[in-house]
Amino acid sequence: MPNKRKPTHGNALEYRDIVNLHIEKFGVEPVITGVNYAISEQIEDLIIQAIADGRPYVEDDLLPGTVT
């Protein structure tokens, strides 16, 4: 799960606020598996975009043996 750093996307929402919006819209938290670890600074933007697109944010499963 992303840390509580200042958002880099220019959005005034904190990570927890974004997750709460996702829960309000879809009834579940975003599914974060770690597959997007390399672009973790963009996770908030990806979740916001998923909300705007009307689809839950669900990352793919990690390949067997993958360590993040």
mmCIF file of the N, C-alpha and C atoms, coordinates in Angstrom:
data_MODEL
# 
_entry.id   MODEL 
# 
loop_
_atom_site.group_PDB 
_atom_site.id 
_atom_site.type_symbol 
_atom_site.label_atom_id 
_atom_site.label_alt_id 
_atom_site.label_comp_id 
_atom_site.label_asym_id 
_atom_site.label_entity_id 
_atom_site.label_seq_id 
_atom_site.pdbx_PDB_ins_code 
_atom_site.Cartn_x 
_atom_site.Cartn_y 
_atom_site.Cartn_z 
_atom_site.occupancy 
_atom_site.B_iso_or_equiv 
_atom_site.pdbx_formal_charge 
_atom_site.auth_seq_id 
_atom_site.auth_comp_id 
_atom_site.auth_asym_id 
_atom_site.auth_atom_id 
_atom_site.pdbx_PDB_model_num 
ATOM 1   N N  . MET A 1 1  ? 0.842   -1.173  0.000   1.00 0.00 ? 1  MET A N  1 
ATOM 2   C CA . MET A 1 1  ? 0.000   0.000   0.000   1.00 0.00 ? 1  MET A CA 1 
ATOM 3   C C  . MET A 1 1  ? 0.885   1.233   0.000   1.00 0.00 ? 1  MET A C  1 
ATOM 4   N N  . PRO A 1 2  ? 0.530   2.251   -0.796  1.00 0.00 ? 2  PRO A N  1 
ATOM 5   C CA . PRO A 1 2  ? 1.350   3.461   -0.837  1.00 0.00 ? 2  PRO A CA 1 
ATOM 6   C C  . PRO A 1 2  ? 1.442   4.122   0.530   1.00 0.00 ? 2  PRO A C  1 
ATOM 7   N N  . ASN A 1 3  ? 2.568   4.807   0.754   1.00 0.00 ? 3  ASN A N  1 
ATOM 8   C CA . ASN A 1 3  ? 2.753   5.471   2.041   1.00 0.00 ? 3  ASN A CA 1 
ATOM 9   C C  . ASN A 1 3  ? 1.983   6.777   2.096   1.00 0.00 ? 3  ASN A C  1 
ATOM 10  N N  . LYS A 1 4  ? 2.091   7.483   3.218   1.00 0.00 ? 4  LYS A N  1 
ATOM 11  C CA . LYS A 1 4  ? 1.339   8.719   3.408   1.00 0.00 ? 4  LYS A CA 1 
ATOM 12  C C  . LYS A 1 4  ? 2.172   9.935   3.030   1.00 0.00 ? 4  LYS A C  1 
ATOM 13  N N  . ARG A 1 5  ? 2.772   9.927   1.872   1.00 0.00 ? 5  ARG A N  1 
ATOM 14  C CA . ARG A 1 5  ? 3.546   11.064  1.409   1.00 0.00 ? 5  ARG A CA 1 
ATOM 15  C C  . ARG A 1 5  ? 2.623   12.075  0.746   1.00 0.00 ? 5  ARG A C  1 
ATOM 16  N N  . LYS A 1 6  ? 3.148   13.243  0.465   1.00 0.00 ? 6  LYS A N  1 
ATOM 17  C CA . LYS A 1 6  ? 2.375   14.249  -0.237  1.00 0.00 ? 6  LYS A CA 1 
ATOM 18  C C  . LYS A 1 6  ? 2.052   13.742  -1.644  1.00 0.00 ? 6  LYS A C  1 
ATOM 19  N N  . PRO A 1 7  ? 0.832   13.964  -2.112  1.00 0.00 ? 7  PRO A N  1 
ATOM 20  C CA . PRO A 1 7  ? 0.485   13.526  -3.456  1.00 0.00 ? 7  PRO A CA 1 
ATOM 21  C C  . PRO A 1 7  ? 1.351   14.209  -4.504  1.00 0.00 ? 7  PRO A C  1 
ATOM 22  N N  . THR A 1 8  ? 1.795   13.452  -5.496  1.00 0.00 ? 8  THR A N  1 
ATOM 23  C CA . THR A 1 8  ? 2.597   14.025  -6.573  1.00 0.00 ? 8  THR A CA 1 
ATOM 24  C C  . THR A 1 8  ? 1.737   14.395  -7.775  1.00 0.00 ? 8  THR A C  1 
ATOM 25  N N  . HIS A 1 9  ? 0.483   14.024  -7.742  1.00 0.00 ? 9  HIS A N  1 
ATOM 26  C CA . HIS A 1 9  ? -0.398  14.220  -8.877  1.00 0.00 ? 9  HIS A CA 1 
ATOM 27  C C  . HIS A 1 9  ? -1.130  15.548  -8.842  1.00 0.00 ? 9  HIS A C  1 
ATOM 28  N N  . GLY A 1 10 ? -0.826  16.406  -7.866  1.00 0.00 ? 10 GLY A N  1 
ATOM 29  C CA . GLY A 1 10 ? -1.476  17.703  -7.790  1.00 0.00 ? 10 GLY A CA 1 
ATOM 30  C C  . GLY A 1 10 ? -2.886  17.635  -7.225  1.00 0.00 ? 10 GLY A C  1 
ATOM 31  N N  . ASN A 1 11 ? -3.304  16.472  -6.804  1.00 0.00 ? 11 ASN A N  1 
ATOM 32  C CA . ASN A 1 11 ? -4.630  16.296  -6.244  1.00 0.00 ? 11 ASN A CA 1 
ATOM 33  C C  . ASN A 1 11 ? -4.554  16.546  -4.741  1.00 0.00 ? 11 ASN A C  1 
ATOM 34  N N  . ALA A 1 12 ? -5.510  17.267  -4.201  1.00 0.00 ? 12 ALA A N  1 
ATOM 35  C CA . ALA A 1 12 ? -5.491  17.600  -2.784  1.00 0.00 ? 12 ALA A CA 1 
ATOM 36  C C  . ALA A 1 12 ? -5.942  16.438  -1.900  1.00 0.00 ? 12 ALA A C  1 
ATOM 37  N N  . LEU A 1 13 ? -6.427  15.366  -2.492  1.00 0.00 ? 13 LEU A N  1 
ATOM 38  C CA . LEU A 1 13 ? -6.886  14.223  -1.710  1.00 0.00 ? 13 LEU A CA 1 
ATOM 39  C C  . LEU A 1 13 ? -5.723  13.404  -1.188  1.00 0.00 ? 13 LEU A C  1 
ATOM 40  N N  . GLU A 1 14 ? -5.867  12.912  0.018   1.00 0.00 ? 14 GLU A N  1 
ATOM 41  C CA . GLU A 1 14 ? -4.912  11.970  0.588   1.00 0.00 ? 14 GLU A CA 1 
ATOM 42  C C  . GLU A 1 14 ? -5.286  10.571  0.103   1.00 0.00 ? 14 GLU A C  1 
ATOM 43  N N  . TYR A 1 15 ? -4.344  9.638   0.219   1.00 0.00 ? 15 TYR A N  1 
ATOM 44  C CA . TYR A 1 15 ? -4.580  8.267   -0.237  1.00 0.00 ? 15 TYR A CA 1 
ATOM 45  C C  . TYR A 1 15 ? -5.845  7.686   0.397   1.00 0.00 ? 15 TYR A C  1 
ATOM 46  N N  . ARG A 1 16 ? -6.010  7.855   1.703   1.00 0.00 ? 16 ARG A N  1 
ATOM 47  C CA . ARG A 1 16 ? -7.183  7.296   2.395   1.00 0.00 ? 16 ARG A CA 1 
ATOM 48  C C  . ARG A 1 16 ? -8.473  7.876   1.838   1.00 0.00 ? 16 ARG A C  1 
ATOM 49  N N  . ASP A 1 17 ? -8.473  9.168   1.478   1.00 0.00 ? 17 ASP A N  1 
ATOM 50  C CA . ASP A 1 17 ? -9.654  9.796   0.882   1.00 0.00 ? 17 ASP A CA 1 
ATOM 51  C C  . ASP A 1 17 ? -9.992  9.155   -0.456  1.00 0.00 ? 17 ASP A C  1 
ATOM 52  N N  . ILE A 1 18 ? -8.966  8.870   -1.240  1.00 0.00 ? 18 ILE A N  1 
ATOM 53  C CA . ILE A 1 18 ? -9.163  8.247   -2.550  1.00 0.00 ? 18 ILE A CA 1 
ATOM 54  C C  . ILE A 1 18 ? -9.740  6.843   -2.380  1.00 0.00 ? 18 ILE A C  1 
ATOM 55  N N  . VAL A 1 19 ? -9.201  6.093   -1.432  1.00 0.00 ? 19 VAL A N  1 
ATOM 56  C CA . VAL A 1 19 ? -9.726  4.753   -1.151  1.00 0.00 ? 19 VAL A CA 1 
ATOM 57  C C  . VAL A 1 19 ? -11.182 4.848   -0.702  1.00 0.00 ? 19 VAL A C  1 
ATOM 58  N N  . ASN A 1 20 ? -11.491 5.812   0.135   1.00 0.00 ? 20 ASN A N  1 
ATOM 59  C CA . ASN A 1 20 ? -12.875 5.984   0.591   1.00 0.00 ? 20 ASN A CA 1 
ATOM 60  C C  . ASN A 1 20 ? -13.813 6.301   -0.563  1.00 0.00 ? 20 ASN A C  1 
ATOM 61  N N  . LEU A 1 21 ? -13.368 7.118   -1.509  1.00 0.00 ? 21 LEU A N  1 
ATOM 62  C CA . LEU A 1 21 ? -14.176 7.400   -2.706  1.00 0.00 ? 21 LEU A CA 1 
ATOM 63  C C  . LEU A 1 21 ? -14.417 6.121   -3.504  1.00 0.00 ? 21 LEU A C  1 
ATOM 64  N N  . HIS A 1 22 ? -13.379 5.295   -3.619  1.00 0.00 ? 22 HIS A N  1 
ATOM 65  C CA . HIS A 1 22 ? -13.497 4.020   -4.336  1.00 0.00 ? 22 HIS A CA 1 
ATOM 66  C C  . HIS A 1 22 ? -14.514 3.122   -3.631  1.00 0.00 ? 22 HIS A C  1 
ATOM 67  N N  . ILE A 1 23 ? -14.446 3.066   -2.310  1.00 0.00 ? 23 ILE A N  1 
ATOM 68  C CA . ILE A 1 23 ? -15.393 2.253   -1.540  1.00 0.00 ? 23 ILE A CA 1 
ATOM 69  C C  . ILE A 1 23 ? -16.815 2.778   -1.719  1.00 0.00 ? 23 ILE A C  1 
ATOM 70  N N  . GLU A 1 24 ? -16.983 4.100   -1.668  1.00 0.00 ? 24 GLU A N  1 
ATOM 71  C CA . GLU A 1 24 ? -18.311 4.699   -1.851  1.00 0.00 ? 24 GLU A CA 1 
ATOM 72  C C  . GLU A 1 24 ? -18.886 4.339   -3.221  1.00 0.00 ? 24 GLU A C  1 
ATOM 73  N N  . LYS A 1 25 ? -18.043 4.351   -4.256  1.00 0.00 ? 25 LYS A N  1 
ATOM 74  C CA . LYS A 1 25 ? -18.510 4.109   -5.625  1.00 0.00 ? 25 LYS A CA 1 
ATOM 75  C C  . LYS A 1 25 ? -18.755 2.624   -5.897  1.00 0.00 ? 25 LYS A C  1 
ATOM 76  N N  . PHE A 1 26 ? -17.840 1.764   -5.421  1.00 0.00 ? 26 PHE A N  1 
ATOM 77  C CA . PHE A 1 26 ? -17.886 0.351   -5.809  1.00 0.00 ? 26 PHE A CA 1 
ATOM 78  C C  . PHE A 1 26 ? -18.172 -0.612  -4.655  1.00 0.00 ? 26 PHE A C  1 
ATOM 79  N N  . GLY A 1 27 ? -18.126 -0.128  -3.426  1.00 0.00 ? 27 GLY A N  1 
ATOM 80  C CA . GLY A 1 27 ? -18.408 -0.984  -2.290  1.00 0.00 ? 27 GLY A CA 1 
ATOM 81  C C  . GLY A 1 27 ? -17.234 -1.813  -1.812  1.00 0.00 ? 27 GLY A C  1 
ATOM 82  N N  . VAL A 1 28 ? -16.076 -1.642  -2.444  1.00 0.00 ? 28 VAL A N  1 
ATOM 83  C CA . VAL A 1 28 ? -14.869 -2.386  -2.065  1.00 0.00 ? 28 VAL A CA 1 
ATOM 84  C C  . VAL A 1 28 ? -13.650 -1.476  -2.196  1.00 0.00 ? 28 VAL A C  1 
ATOM 85  N N  . GLU A 1 29 ? -12.589 -1.846  -1.471  1.00 0.00 ? 29 GLU A N  1 
ATOM 86  C CA . GLU A 1 29 ? -11.329 -1.121  -1.623  1.00 0.00 ? 29 GLU A CA 1 
ATOM 87  C C  . GLU A 1 29 ? -10.681 -1.487  -2.955  1.00 0.00 ? 29 GLU A C  1 
ATOM 88  N N  . PRO A 1 30 ? -9.800  -0.627  -3.478  1.00 0.00 ? 30 PRO A N  1 
ATOM 89  C CA . PRO A 1 30 ? -9.043  -0.998  -4.664  1.00 0.00 ? 30 PRO A CA 1 
ATOM 90  C C  . PRO A 1 30 ? -8.187  -2.229  -4.360  1.00 0.00 ? 30 PRO A C  1 
ATOM 91  N N  . VAL A 1 31 ? -7.997  -3.067  -5.357  1.00 0.00 ? 31 VAL A N  1 
ATOM 92  C CA . VAL A 1 31 ? -7.182  -4.277  -5.177  1.00 0.00 ? 31 VAL A CA 1 
ATOM 93  C C  . VAL A 1 31 ? -5.759  -3.966  -5.626  1.00 0.00 ? 31 VAL A C  1 
ATOM 94  N N  . ILE A 1 32 ? -4.853  -3.920  -4.650  1.00 0.00 ? 32 ILE A N  1 
ATOM 95  C CA . ILE A 1 32 ? -3.453  -3.603  -4.927  1.00 0.00 ? 32 ILE A CA 1 
ATOM 96  C C  . ILE A 1 32 ? -2.616  -4.832  -4.590  1.00 0.00 ? 32 ILE A C  1 
ATOM 97  N N  . THR A 1 33 ? -2.060  -5.440  -5.627  1.00 0.00 ? 33 THR A N  1 
ATOM 98  C CA . THR A 1 33 ? -1.283  -6.669  -5.446  1.00 0.00 ? 33 THR A CA 1 
ATOM 99  C C  . THR A 1 33 ? 0.212   -6.409  -5.380  1.00 0.00 ? 33 THR A C  1 
ATOM 100 N N  . GLY A 1 34 ? 0.629   -5.244  -5.856  1.00 0.00 ? 34 GLY A N  1 
ATOM 101 C CA . GLY A 1 34 ? 2.047   -4.928  -5.926  1.00 0.00 ? 34 GLY A CA 1 
ATOM 102 C C  . GLY A 1 34 ? 2.607   -5.038  -7.328  1.00 0.00 ? 34 GLY A C  1 
ATOM 103 N N  . VAL A 1 35 ? 1.781   -5.465  -8.275  1.00 0.00 ? 35 VAL A N  1 
ATOM 104 C CA . VAL A 1 35 ? 2.255   -5.625  -9.645  1.00 0.00 ? 35 VAL A CA 1 
ATOM 105 C C  . VAL A 1 35 ? 2.700   -4.287  -10.242 1.00 0.00 ? 35 VAL A C  1 
ATOM 106 N N  . ASN A 1 36 ? 2.156   -3.194  -9.755  1.00 0.00 ? 36 ASN A N  1 
ATOM 107 C CA . ASN A 1 36 ? 2.529   -1.859  -10.247 1.00 0.00 ? 36 ASN A CA 1 
ATOM 108 C C  . ASN A 1 36 ? 3.524   -1.165  -9.326  1.00 0.00 ? 36 ASN A C  1 
ATOM 109 N N  . TYR A 1 37 ? 4.300   -1.934  -8.601  1.00 0.00 ? 37 TYR A N  1 
ATOM 110 C CA . TYR A 1 37 ? 5.264   -1.373  -7.655  1.00 0.00 ? 37 TYR A CA 1 
ATOM 111 C C  . TYR A 1 37 ? 6.201   -0.368  -8.320  1.00 0.00 ? 37 TYR A C  1 
ATOM 112 N N  . ALA A 1 38 ? 6.623   -0.656  -9.523  1.00 0.00 ? 38 ALA A N  1 
ATOM 113 C CA . ALA A 1 38 ? 7.571   0.224   -10.228 1.00 0.00 ? 38 ALA A CA 1 
ATOM 114 C C  . ALA A 1 38 ? 6.985   1.606   -10.491 1.00 0.00 ? 38 ALA A C  1 
ATOM 115 N N  . ILE A 1 39 ? 5.667   1.706   -10.518 1.00 0.00 ? 39 ILE A N  1 
ATOM 116 C CA . ILE A 1 39 ? 5.021   3.003   -10.749 1.00 0.00 ? 39 ILE A CA 1 
ATOM 117 C C  . ILE A 1 39 ? 4.125   3.359   -9.555  1.00 0.00 ? 39 ILE A C  1 
ATOM 118 N N  . SER A 1 40 ? 4.564   2.962   -8.369  1.00 0.00 ? 40 SER A N  1 
ATOM 119 C CA . SER A 1 40 ? 3.742   3.167   -7.175  1.00 0.00 ? 40 SER A CA 1 
ATOM 120 C C  . SER A 1 40 ? 3.402   4.630   -6.927  1.00 0.00 ? 40 SER A C  1 
ATOM 121 N N  . GLU A 1 41 ? 4.226   5.548   -7.423  1.00 0.00 ? 41 GLU A N  1 
ATOM 122 C CA . GLU A 1 41 ? 3.916   6.971   -7.240  1.00 0.00 ? 41 GLU A CA 1 
ATOM 123 C C  . GLU A 1 41 ? 2.684   7.385   -8.047  1.00 0.00 ? 41 GLU A C  1 
ATOM 124 N N  . GLN A 1 42 ? 2.228   6.520   -8.954  1.00 0.00 ? 42 GLN A N  1 
ATOM 125 C CA . GLN A 1 42 ? 1.063   6.826   -9.790  1.00 0.00 ? 42 GLN A CA 1 
ATOM 126 C C  . GLN A 1 42 ? -0.212  6.114   -9.330  1.00 0.00 ? 42 GLN A C  1 
ATOM 127 N N  . ILE A 1 43 ? -0.131  5.317   -8.278  1.00 0.00 ? 43 ILE A N  1 
ATOM 128 C CA . ILE A 1 43 ? -1.282  4.510   -7.858  1.00 0.00 ? 43 ILE A CA 1 
ATOM 129 C C  . ILE A 1 43 ? -2.504  5.388   -7.572  1.00 0.00 ? 43 ILE A C  1 
ATOM 130 N N  . GLU A 1 44 ? -2.307  6.498   -6.882  1.00 0.00 ? 44 GLU A N  1 
ATOM 131 C CA . GLU A 1 44 ? -3.447  7.365   -6.589  1.00 0.00 ? 44 GLU A CA 1 
ATOM 132 C C  . GLU A 1 44 ? -4.112  7.826   -7.874  1.00 0.00 ? 44 GLU A C  1 
ATOM 133 N N  . ASP A 1 45 ? -3.313  8.250   -8.848  1.00 0.00 ? 45 ASP A N  1 
ATOM 134 C CA . ASP A 1 45 ? -3.864  8.682   -10.133 1.00 0.00 ? 45 ASP A CA 1 
ATOM 135 C C  . ASP A 1 45 ? -4.607  7.550   -10.827 1.00 0.00 ? 45 ASP A C  1 
ATOM 136 N N  . LEU A 1 46 ? -4.054  6.344   -10.769 1.00 0.00 ? 46 LEU A N  1 
ATOM 137 C CA . LEU A 1 46 ? -4.692  5.198   -11.416 1.00 0.00 ? 46 LEU A CA 1 
ATOM 138 C C  . LEU A 1 46 ? -6.033  4.872   -10.755 1.00 0.00 ? 46 LEU A C  1 
ATOM 139 N N  . ILE A 1 47 ? -6.090  4.983   -9.443  1.00 0.00 ? 47 ILE A N  1 
ATOM 140 C CA . ILE A 1 47 ? -7.348  4.733   -8.738  1.00 0.00 ? 47 ILE A CA 1 
ATOM 141 C C  . ILE A 1 47 ? -8.368  5.811   -9.075  1.00 0.00 ? 47 ILE A C  1 
ATOM 142 N N  . ILE A 1 48 ? -7.943  7.069   -9.076  1.00 0.00 ? 48 ILE A N  1 
ATOM 143 C CA . ILE A 1 48 ? -8.842  8.176   -9.434  1.00 0.00 ? 48 ILE A CA 1 
ATOM 144 C C  . ILE A 1 48 ? -9.363  7.990   -10.856 1.00 0.00 ? 48 ILE A C  1 
ATOM 145 N N  . GLN A 1 49 ? -8.496  7.595   -11.776 1.00 0.00 ? 49 GLN A N  1 
ATOM 146 C CA . GLN A 1 49 ? -8.923  7.375   -13.155 1.00 0.00 ? 49 GLN A CA 1 
ATOM 147 C C  . GLN A 1 49 ? -9.922  6.230   -13.247 1.00 0.00 ? 49 GLN A C  1 
ATOM 148 N N  . ALA A 1 50 ? -9.691  5.165   -12.485 1.00 0.00 ? 50 ALA A N  1 
ATOM 149 C CA . ALA A 1 50 ? -10.628 4.039   -12.482 1.00 0.00 ? 50 ALA A CA 1 
ATOM 150 C C  . ALA A 1 50 ? -12.001 4.492   -11.972 1.00 0.00 ? 50 ALA A C  1 
ATOM 151 N N  . ILE A 1 51 ? -12.017 5.305   -10.925 1.00 0.00 ? 51 ILE A N  1 
ATOM 152 C CA . ILE A 1 51 ? -13.286 5.830   -10.402 1.00 0.00 ? 51 ILE A CA 1 
ATOM 153 C C  . ILE A 1 51 ? -13.975 6.652   -11.476 1.00 0.00 ? 51 ILE A C  1 
ATOM 154 N N  . ALA A 1 52 ? -13.235 7.538   -12.133 1.00 0.00 ? 52 ALA A N  1 
ATOM 155 C CA . ALA A 1 52 ? -13.798 8.386   -13.183 1.00 0.00 ? 52 ALA A CA 1 
ATOM 156 C C  . ALA A 1 52 ? -14.333 7.558   -14.351 1.00 0.00 ? 52 ALA A C  1 
ATOM 157 N N  . ASP A 1 53 ? -13.658 6.441   -14.639 1.00 0.00 ? 53 ASP A N  1 
ATOM 158 C CA . ASP A 1 53 ? -14.067 5.565   -15.746 1.00 0.00 ? 53 ASP A CA 1 
ATOM 159 C C  . ASP A 1 53 ? -15.203 4.633   -15.364 1.00 0.00 ? 53 ASP A C  1 
ATOM 160 N N  . GLY A 1 54 ? -15.547 4.599   -14.072 1.00 0.00 ? 54 GLY A N  1 
ATOM 161 C CA . GLY A 1 54 ? -16.643 3.763   -13.617 1.00 0.00 ? 54 GLY A CA 1 
ATOM 162 C C  . GLY A 1 54 ? -16.288 2.288   -13.495 1.00 0.00 ? 54 GLY A C  1 
ATOM 163 N N  . ARG A 1 55 ? -15.009 1.998   -13.268 1.00 0.00 ? 55 ARG A N  1 
ATOM 164 C CA . ARG A 1 55 ? -14.591 0.603   -13.106 1.00 0.00 ? 55 ARG A CA 1 
ATOM 165 C C  . ARG A 1 55 ? -13.711 0.491   -11.866 1.00 0.00 ? 55 ARG A C  1 
ATOM 166 N N  . PRO A 1 56 ? -13.898 -0.558  -11.088 1.00 0.00 ? 56 PRO A N  1 
ATOM 167 C CA . PRO A 1 56 ? -13.056 -0.723  -9.896  1.00 0.00 ? 56 PRO A CA 1 
ATOM 168 C C  . PRO A 1 56 ? -11.585 -0.862  -10.278 1.00 0.00 ? 56 PRO A C  1 
ATOM 169 N N  . TYR A 1 57 ? -10.706 -0.376  -9.405  1.00 0.00 ? 57 TYR A N  1 
ATOM 170 C CA . TYR A 1 57 ? -9.264  -0.524  -9.617  1.00 0.00 ? 57 TYR A CA 1 
ATOM 171 C C  . TYR A 1 57 ? -8.843  -1.888  -9.101  1.00 0.00 ? 57 TYR A C  1 
ATOM 172 N N  . VAL A 1 58 ? -8.373  -2.743  -10.005 1.00 0.00 ? 58 VAL A N  1 
ATOM 173 C CA . VAL A 1 58 ? -7.927  -4.084  -9.656  1.00 0.00 ? 58 VAL A CA 1 
ATOM 174 C C  . VAL A 1 58 ? -6.633  -4.361  -10.411 1.00 0.00 ? 58 VAL A C  1 
ATOM 175 N N  . GLU A 1 59 ? -5.553  -4.509  -9.668  1.00 0.00 ? 59 GLU A N  1 
ATOM 176 C CA . GLU A 1 59 ? -4.275  -4.852  -10.295 1.00 0.00 ? 59 GLU A CA 1 
ATOM 177 C C  . GLU A 1 59 ? -4.250  -6.340  -10.625 1.00 0.00 ? 59 GLU A C  1 
ATOM 178 N N  . ASP A 1 60 ? -3.475  -6.690  -11.632 1.00 0.00 ? 60 ASP A N  1 
ATOM 179 C CA . ASP A 1 60 ? -3.281  -8.094  -11.977 1.00 0.00 ? 60 ASP A CA 1 
ATOM 180 C C  . ASP A 1 60 ? -2.572  -8.805  -10.834 1.00 0.00 ? 60 ASP A C  1 
ATOM 181 N N  . ASP A 1 61 ? -2.731  -10.117 -10.792 1.00 0.00 ? 61 ASP A N  1 
ATOM 182 C CA . ASP A 1 61 ? -1.999  -10.922 -9.814  1.00 0.00 ? 61 ASP A CA 1 
ATOM 183 C C  . ASP A 1 61 ? -0.524  -10.920 -10.158 1.00 0.00 ? 61 ASP A C  1 
ATOM 184 N N  . LEU A 1 62 ? 0.307   -11.073 -9.149  1.00 0.00 ? 62 LEU A N  1 
ATOM 185 C CA . LEU A 1 62 ? 1.738   -11.211 -9.368  1.00 0.00 ? 62 LEU A CA 1 
ATOM 186 C C  . LEU A 1 62 ? 2.024   -12.576 -9.962  1.00 0.00 ? 62 LEU A C  1 
ATOM 187 N N  . LEU A 1 63 ? 3.056   -12.655 -10.779 1.00 0.00 ? 63 LEU A N  1 
ATOM 188 C CA . LEU A 1 63 ? 3.480   -13.946 -11.303 1.00 0.00 ? 63 LEU A CA 1 
ATOM 189 C C  . LEU A 1 63 ? 4.030   -14.774 -10.150 1.00 0.00 ? 63 LEU A C  1 
ATOM 190 N N  . PRO A 1 64 ? 3.865   -16.094 -10.202 1.00 0.00 ? 64 PRO A N  1 
ATOM 191 C CA . PRO A 1 64 ? 4.398   -16.938 -9.131  1.00 0.00 ? 64 PRO A CA 1 
ATOM 192 C C  . PRO A 1 64 ? 5.899   -16.680 -8.931  1.00 0.00 ? 64 PRO A C  1 
ATOM 193 N N  . GLY A 1 65 ? 6.296   -16.553 -7.682  1.00 0.00 ? 65 GLY A N  1 
ATOM 194 C CA . GLY A 1 65 ? 7.693   -16.333 -7.353  1.00 0.00 ? 65 GLY A CA 1 
ATOM 195 C C  . GLY A 1 65 ? 8.134   -14.886 -7.388  1.00 0.00 ? 65 GLY A C  1 
ATOM 196 N N  . THR A 1 66 ? 7.241   -13.973 -7.757  1.00 0.00 ? 66 THR A N  1 
ATOM 197 C CA . THR A 1 66 ? 7.585   -12.559 -7.801  1.00 0.00 ? 66 THR A CA 1 
ATOM 198 C C  . THR A 1 66 ? 7.623   -11.992 -6.399  1.00 0.00 ? 66 THR A C  1 
ATOM 199 N N  . VAL A 1 67 ? 8.666   -11.226 -6.125  1.00 0.00 ? 67 VAL A N  1 
ATOM 200 C CA . VAL A 1 67 ? 8.804   -10.583 -4.835  1.00 0.00 ? 67 VAL A CA 1 
ATOM 201 C C  . VAL A 1 67 ? 8.811   -9.075  -5.065  1.00 0.00 ? 67 VAL A C  1 
ATOM 202 N N  . THR A 1 68 ? 7.999   -8.355  -4.292  1.00 0.00 ? 68 THR A N  1 
ATOM 203 C CA . THR A 1 68 ? 7.992   -6.887  -4.431  1.00 0.00 ? 68 THR A CA 1 
ATOM 204 C C  . THR A 1 68 ? 8.613   -6.241  -3.223  1.00 0.00 ? 68 THR A C  1 
# 
